[in-house]
């Protein structure tokens, strides 16, 4: 084991110990809060303040535990294509780009202008978005060169038993459903100083990917949850939400929840059991941090907390199922689908159209240089049996 590996293992053990210590302190404080409520009818303000601080501490530790290990992959030597691209970004000189094979880098000839970024920058942006976007980490992500990603889905084929000499009438079939995920255009205009572009040590591709990551990830996250599908992905909360008893293809099934009752844990169990068994094996909860804070206070009939902190890089869990915090989920409130559960990799599809486009604009915001960067993304539910909701 190398020195770096030993240090990393020691750090993870220390972090796990910190998480458990904070969780034990949280449990003690919440037990004291419950005792105050039972004895006096209201919690002590000092205990409430302590709980808030411990909540924040647990959030920080969980985020640190989930953070991927840093590493610097060896940089590949730049070829003619990358040199031409770097010259365009730094100086605006596109003479070398126009001579390149369109298969390696395509010059933009449509009304939008600009140039399609090389695959290296496209992958760099996608990698940044994968790290920053919780939905990209749990959903299926597909690459496409078309403006609309189409996926045929079988709705079931009928079957029947028959004896050796019995007649075999034609079985019924529900046929196929063609799902379409049109790509909407996402754009950002990060600004660079001329000093940055002239700095030979500055990696302009890395800078550009970092800048658009922050802008793109915020917009993507909101669209994957509640987007209306008009010029953007369709969020899983934008489909018709019906009681599970009335569930049909094209709609999202739900169960009722009310955490003011004593059986909140039973309600979560009901949500877990709503999807069919094949979708529970990789099931997970999705909710925002305020809902997580509410669930952290819940206990079962034996006084054990339903929530468990994540350790050694693993996710926090409820009843053993991992929890993904998604800030764009609604808060607990009447009529709100604040908690989702299911197999999101089978349930939700993100379709990335290949090829980010970059237009260098040194005129609109002088003395800064703007980089008008666009990327086309679609998304929507691909299996309506895989995701279920709790509506309060």
C-alpha positions, 0 to 999 in steps of 0.5 A: 500500500502506497503512502498516499493510499494509507493516508486516504484510508486514515482520512476515511476512518477519521471521517467515519468516526466524525460522522458517527460522533455527530449522529450520536450527538444528534440522537441525544439532542433530539431525544432531549427535544422530544422529552422537553415536548412531552414534559412542557409541551414545547422544545427548549430553544437551546436544544432546537439551536443545537439540532440545527447546528448538528444538522448542518454539521451532518450535511457537511460531513456527508457531503465530504464523504460523498466527494469523489477522490481527486486525481489528475489524469495524465494530459495527452499531447495536443494535436493539430486539431487541439492546437487550432481550437486553442488558438481560436479560443485565445485569439479568435483566429479560426483560419486553422479550424476552417482547414480541418476535417469536418469529422474531427471538428465541424465549422458552424455554418448555420444561422447561429455561427460558432464552432462545434467544440472538439470531443475532448471539451464535450467530454470535459463538460459532460464529466463536470455535469455528471459530478455536479448533477445528482440526477445525472448520477442516478438516471440513465444518460444516452448520447445521440446525434439527432435532435429527438431521441426516440425509444420504443417501449413494449407495453406487454405481450399476451400469453396463454396455456394450451394442451397438446391438441388444443386450439391456440387463439391469437393472444392479446397484446398491448403493443408498443409505445414510442417515447420521444425526448426532444432536445432543448438548447441550454446556453451560457455566456461566461466572460474571460479577461484578455489576461486569462486568454494570453496566459500560456499556463491557463487551460482555457478548456478547463476554465470554460468547462468549469464556468458552464458547469455551474450555469448548466447544472442549476438549469438541468436539475430544475428541468429534470424535476419539474421541467414542462418539456417545452424547449427543455427536458420534461421533469418527472413531477410534470407528468400526471400524478395519480393515486397508485390505485388509478395508475396507468402507463403515462402517469406517475403513481403516488401514495399519501403522506402526512408526517404530522401523524404517528405512523410516518414510518409506516407511510414510508414503508408503503412508498417503498412497497409501491413499486414492483419488486424488480424496481426496488432492488436499485431503489432510492429516495429523492428529496430536498435537504429540508425533507431529509431534516424532517425524516431524520427525526423519525423513529420506528416503534422501538425508538430507532431512527429510520435514517442512517448517515453515509460512511466510507463514501456511501450514501445516507439511507432510510430503511437501508435505501440510499437517499439522493438530495435534490434541491429542486424537489418541493418542500413538505406541504399540502399537495406537494410530491416531496418524496420520490422513490424507485429505480431512477436509472430505469425510470428516467432518461437523459438524452445528450445531443453530442457536440457543444457549440462555442461562439467567441464574442470579443465585441459585446462586453469589451474589454471582456471576451464572451464565450456563447456556449450551447448544449442540447439536452432532452429528458423524461420518464422512460418507465412509468412503473419505476418511480413512485411519489409521496404526496402530502 
